[in-house]
């Protein structure tokens, strides 16, 4: 199984809200969706920071984004849209922008089919949310990130 370098972005607006997408897996398109961070796989030759900057533009349309450090890492197997099983090497980066309404103009057809919603969340809204939010533990880890308390080395999360 090959590794896939992946950038997941903890994208905050000027009010400290986190942007999350709600979608379904390609392997379970009829299943209920879950909330997750913006991001995706790195292109050949891209660093995780370059991939993060590109993914934010593609998935939100925001170009005024400041990409910060990697604060968390996670490894998990997933099936790509074409069915290939790969080991995602996820890097969660902090990023900030002015905010606004995300744009879906650069989304790929499978993203349009599988992503049902995209919206900004306050920490309080996330804590009260009864739907699944990924990565697991996001809500518990978020207060430190919001306060600017980043680990010296990325935390390995589940």
C-alpha positions as CSV (number, residue, x, y, z in Angstrom):
1,X,0.0,0.0,0.0
2,X,1.4,3.4,-1.0
3,X,1.6,6.4,1.3
4,X,-0.3,9.6,0.4
5,X,1.0,12.8,1.8
6,X,-2.1,14.8,2.9
7,X,-2.6,18.4,4.1
8,X,-5.6,19.0,6.4
9,X,-6.1,22.6,7.2
10,X,-7.5,24.0,10.4
11,X,-8.7,27.2,8.7
12,X,-9.8,30.0,11.0
13,X,-11.4,33.3,10.0
14,X,-10.9,36.6,11.7
15,X,-13.5,35.8,14.4
16,X,-11.7,32.5,15.3
17,X,-14.3,30.3,13.6
18,X,-13.1,27.0,12.0
19,X,-14.2,26.1,8.5
20,X,-15.5,22.5,8.1
21,X,-17.0,20.5,5.3
22,X,-19.7,17.9,5.6
23,X,-19.4,15.0,3.3
24,X,-19.6,11.2,2.6
25,X,-16.9,8.7,1.7
26,X,-16.7,7.5,-1.9
27,X,-17.0,4.0,-0.5
28,X,-20.3,4.8,1.2
29,X,-22.0,7.6,-0.8
30,X,-25.4,6.8,0.8
31,X,-24.2,6.9,4.4
32,X,-24.8,9.9,6.6
33,X,-22.1,12.5,6.3
34,X,-19.6,13.7,8.8
35,X,-17.8,17.1,9.3
36,X,-14.1,17.3,8.5
37,X,-11.4,19.9,7.7
38,X,-10.5,21.3,4.4
39,X,-7.6,19.7,2.6
40,X,-6.4,16.9,0.4
41,X,-3.5,15.0,-1.1
42,X,-0.2,16.6,-2.1
43,X,0.7,16.6,-5.8
44,X,4.0,15.1,-6.9
45,X,6.9,17.3,-5.7
46,X,4.7,19.4,-3.4
47,X,5.5,20.0,0.3
48,X,2.7,19.7,2.8
49,X,2.7,23.5,3.1
50,X,2.4,24.0,-0.7
51,X,-0.4,21.4,-0.8
52,X,-2.2,23.2,2.0
53,X,-2.1,26.5,0.2
54,X,-3.3,25.0,-3.0
55,X,-6.1,23.0,-1.3
56,X,-7.4,26.0,0.5
57,X,-7.7,27.9,-2.8
58,X,-9.3,25.0,-4.6
59,X,-11.8,24.1,-1.9
60,X,-12.7,27.6,-0.6
61,X,-11.6,30.2,-3.2
62,X,-9.8,32.1,-0.4
63,X,-6.4,33.5,-1.5
64,X,-5.6,35.7,1.4
65,X,-4.5,32.8,3.6
66,X,-1.6,32.6,6.0
67,X,-0.4,29.0,6.4
68,X,1.1,28.2,9.8
69,X,2.7,25.2,11.4
70,X,1.7,21.5,11.5
71,X,0.2,20.9,14.9
72,X,-1.1,17.3,14.5
73,X,-0.3,14.2,12.5
74,X,-2.4,11.2,11.8
75,X,-2.0,8.0,9.7
76,X,-5.0,6.0,8.4
77,X,-5.9,3.8,5.5
78,X,-8.6,5.2,3.1
79,X,-9.9,4.3,-0.4
80,X,-9.5,6.9,-3.0
81,X,-12.4,7.8,-5.4
82,X,-11.0,5.2,-7.9
83,X,-11.0,2.5,-5.3
84,X,-7.2,2.3,-4.5
85,X,-6.4,1.7,-0.8
86,X,-3.7,4.1,0.4
87,X,-2.2,5.1,3.7
88,X,-3.0,8.7,4.3
89,X,-0.1,10.6,6.1
90,X,-2.3,13.5,7.4
91,X,-0.6,16.7,8.5
92,X,-3.0,19.2,10.2
93,X,-1.8,22.8,9.6
94,X,-3.1,25.9,11.2
95,X,-4.1,28.6,8.7
96,X,-5.9,32.0,9.0
97,X,-7.8,34.2,6.6
98,X,-10.4,37.0,6.7
99,X,-13.2,34.6,6.2
100,X,-16.3,35.0,4.1
101,X,-18.5,32.7,2.0
102,X,-16.5,29.7,0.5
103,X,-16.6,29.3,-3.2
104,X,-17.1,25.8,-4.8
105,X,-16.1,26.8,-8.4
106,X,-12.8,24.7,-8.4
107,X,-14.4,21.6,-6.9
108,X,-14.0,18.3,-8.7
109,X,-17.1,16.3,-9.7
110,X,-16.7,13.8,-6.9
111,X,-16.4,16.7,-4.4
112,X,-19.6,18.2,-5.7
113,X,-21.3,14.8,-5.4
114,X,-20.0,13.9,-1.9
115,X,-19.7,17.2,0.0
116,X,-23.1,18.4,1.2
117,X,-22.2,21.5,3.2
118,X,-19.3,23.8,4.1
119,X,-19.6,26.3,7.0
120,X,-17.8,28.2,9.7
121,X,-18.0,26.9,13.3
122,X,-17.4,28.5,16.7
123,X,-15.9,26.3,19.4
124,X,-19.2,26.5,21.2
125,X,-21.1,25.2,18.2
126,X,-18.6,22.4,17.7
127,X,-18.9,21.3,21.3
128,X,-22.7,21.2,21.0
129,X,-22.7,19.4,17.6
130,X,-24.1,15.9,17.8
131,X,-22.9,14.9,14.4
132,X,-19.6,13.1,13.7
133,X,-16.6,15.5,13.5
134,X,-13.2,14.3,12.2
135,X,-10.5,13.9,13.2
136,X,-11.7,12.3,16.5
137,X,-10.7,14.5,19.4
138,X,-10.8,17.7,17.3
139,X,-13.1,19.4,19.7
140,X,-10.8,18.6,22.7
141,X,-7.6,19.7,20.9
142,X,-9.0,22.9,19.4
143,X,-8.8,25.2,22.5
144,X,-5.0,25.1,22.6
145,X,-4.8,25.8,18.8
146,X,-7.3,28.7,19.1
147,X,-5.2,30.1,22.0
148,X,-2.0,29.9,19.9
149,X,-0.5,27.1,22.0
150,X,1.1,24.9,19.5
151,X,3.1,21.8,20.4
152,X,6.9,21.9,19.8
153,X,6.5,18.8,17.6
154,X,3.2,17.7,16.0
155,X,1.0,15.6,18.2
156,X,0.1,12.2,16.9
157,X,-3.6,11.9,17.0
158,X,-6.0,9.0,16.3
